[in-house]
Amino acid sequence: MGRMKEAYIQIMNDNDGIPEDLTLADFLKMKELNIYNWQEYERAQERTRLQLNKQKDLGETTKDSEGESIRREENNQ
């Protein structure tokens, strides 16, 4: 059986059918993350969004040549 078909069947089994809001992008991301339950997937997506927002709020950081984290300065021009 094809891997996409297996993922589709796994999603159907874990959710008692196909979630109404499932998009192709969601399907592919769920397959990539190996998360087939819709509620677990939405929680994982929310955690990712919160982490990205937190990083954005703290400012971007990068590492210098010695591996030390430094904060990037923003252009205020």
N, C-alpha and C positions, 0 to 999 in steps of 0.2 A: 504494500500500500504506500502511496506517496506521502511524503512528510507533511505537506500542506493539508492533505486529507486527514491525516492522523491528528494534526493540531486542531482542525475544524471539529472533528469528532470529540476530542478532549474538551474543547470549549463547550460543545453541546452537552456533554455529560456533566461537567462541573457546574453548569448554570441551568440545568433543566430546560435546555433550548438555547437559541441564539439571543443574546441581549439585544434589545431594541436599538440602543445607541451605538452598537458595534460598527466601526468603520473598518475599511481595509487597513488603514494606518494602525488602528488599535490592534487588529488581528495580527499584523506583522510584529508589532511591538510586544504583544503578549507572547507570541512564539519565541521571539528573541530573549525575553526575560524568563521564559518557562513558567509563566503565571497564566493559568487558564480560567481561574475564577474571576468574574467581572468585578466583584466588590474588592477583592485583593488587588487587582490591577489598578482600580481607581485610587485605592489608598497609596499604592506605590507611586502613581503619577502625582498625587497630591504631595507626598513627601519630597519628590524630586522638585516640584514647583517651589515648595517652601525652602528647600536648600538653595536653589538658584536665587530666589529673592533675598535670602539671608546673605549670600555671597555678594549680591549686588549692593545691598544696604551697607555692608562692611567695606565695600570697595574692592576692586580687583587686587589680588596679590600675585606676585610672581617670585621666582627664585633667581638670585644672582648667581654668578659663576661658581661660588663656593657652596651653593645649596641653601643659603640663608633666605628665608622668606622676606621679601620687601614689598611695600605697598606702592603701587603705581601712582604717580602724580597725575591728576587730571589737568588738561589744558583749560585755563580760565580766560581764554581770549575771546 
